Amino acid sequence: MNHGPTSRAGRVVQSIFELLQRRELEPLVALYSPTCRFEDMATGESVIGQDGLRSLLLEYWEGLPDFHVADAHFIESDPWVAVELGLEGTHRGTFLGYKPTGRRIRWRACAVYSVDEGLGVVNTETYYYDSKRLGEMLGSQSHN
């Protein structure tokens, strides 16, 4: 990763990426508020709360066991953090409704975080990416 954070909110988000890389689920989830909201703008789906986030992360790790942030570029204006991301993983399990292909995939995304600086936790994460392009990489066999 490069172009790291300089603000407290940015450092919270950086910690999320580090825990994601190490697959440390509970410490990662603890960096989100109990009533957090994760919105996937490409699919229109959202999850509310730490339990929903935990399930989403497990789904990502099942579909892409080596899922990781390849690069991250931060734009910060406390309490907001926007990060342009390069994401990678090998499609070894069902992911976003697509059956495993064994393909290595890489896609660009942007995530915008609202951080409660007093508590040091994320209140909202809004995730943007090109779902059509990602679907093409995952193969033509779509959702169930």
N, C-alpha and C positions, 0 to 999 in steps of 0.2 A: 504494500500500500504506500501511497505517497500523498503529498499535499495534505498533511495531517492537520488536526484541529488546533486552535489556539484558545478557544473559550471553554468555560466549564461545560456548557451544553455539548459542545463538540467533543470534549473528552469523554462524556457519557456515551455518545454514539460510537466513538472509537473503541471504547471498552466492549460495547455490544459486538462489534466486528471481531475483536480479539477472542471473546468467549465463543462466538459462532465458529471461528476457525478451530478452536480446541474442543468443540462439542460439549461445552459445559452448560448443560440445559438449565439447571435451577439457578445458578448465578446470573445467567443471561436473562431469564424470565424475571428475576428480581430487579433488573434495571428498568422494568416497565411498571407503571402504576397498576394497582389491583383493578382499576376500571379503564385500563388502556384501550385504545381503538387502533386496529391495523386495517387499513383500507387498501385493497388491490384495485387500482383504477382500471386496469386492463380487463379484469373479469367482472368488476362491479361487486365483488364479494368483500365482506368485512368480517372481522372477528372482534369481539369485545371481551376484555378481561384477560388475566394471565392464563387461565385454563385454555381459552381459545387460542391464544398465542402459542402455548406449549404444544397443542395438537398440530398447529400449522407448521411449527419448526420440525416436529417429528415426521410430518408428511414430506417436507423438503428433504430431510436427511434420509428417509426411506427411498425416495425417488432418485436422489442424487447423493449417494453416500459420501462422496468427496466434495460436496458443495462448499464453495468458499468465495470470498471476496478477493478477486485478483488485483483490483486497484480501486482506489477511492479518492475523490477530489472534493474537498469540503468547502462550502460557502456558509458562513456563520453570521448570524445577527440575533444574539440572545433574545428570547429563548428558542429561536428557530435555528435549525441546521438542515441544509440541503446537501445531499451527497450524490455526485455522479459516480456510478458504480460500473465496474466490469465484473460480472458474475460467471462462475464456471462450475462445471460438474460433469460426471459421467452418468448417463441415463440408465441406471440399473434396476430401477423399480418404477411402479406407477407414479407419474408426476403430472400434476394438473390434469388428470384424467387420461393421460397418454401412457400406453403400455411401453415397457422397457425396450429400448433399441440397442443399448450398449454404446451409443454414440457419445463422444465428448462434445459438450455444447458450451458456448460462451455467448452471453448476451449483455447488452448495455441496459442500464436502468437508472432511474433517479428516485431517491427516497427523501421525503421531507419529514422532519421530526419536530415535534413540539416538546420541549423538555421543561419539567418543573425543576428549576435550578435549586430551589430551597431543599427539595427532597432528593435531587439527583436522579430522577426517573423520567422516562419517556411517557408522555400522556397520549400522544398520537403519532402514528407513522403512516404516511401516505406513499404508496409505492406505484411508480409509473414505468411501463416498458411496452414494447411493441409485441403484443400477444400473437399477431399474425406471423411475424418473423420467428418468434420462439416456437410456435406451433409447427412451422415448416422444419425447424431443426429437430423437433421431437418426432417427426414422421407424420404420415398421412392417417394413421389409425388414431382417431380421436376418442373422446370421452366414451364412456360406457353406453 
